Amino acid sequence: MLIKFYSEESASFVMLDGVANQLLTIMGHGSSTEGSVSGEALSSALDCLTLATKNNKDEAVSGNPDEPEEVTLSARAAPLIAMLRRASDADGYVMWRPN
């Protein structure tokens, strides 16, 4: 299943539900497949997600070019962090739902 994130302040995007649930849990919204954040909850969600990506040192560097690189938590979270920042700056919101 895909989860769509959208806000009036930025372009919408979709994520696989496994990744979206991981990020939503970090933000403090459990594995809710539908919801929204605004106001102080938006700032809190942004802080939690930013801190988690800074603390997570999963930047795996492989010396083997035949081995696929892992997609890190910070790379997966980047579009959501950008959306949360824009929404926070504009006093807006971020919403998500199954797509």
C-alpha angles and dihedrals in degrees: 000000000000126000118210120212119198142169136168089241099059145017118284123244139182133230134187109265094244093059093039091051091051091052094043090052090052089050090054098254099109115217095318109155092201130039149095143235130209140152116010091351088061092055091046093050091049092049093049094048094045092049092048093052092048093048095044108087097186093133095134114193114194122198090204112088091197092061115086115240118245117242106239127224091246091054092048092048097045098093092046093047090051091049092048091050093051092047091047092050091050096043087244137129143251121220133186136190140156113286 
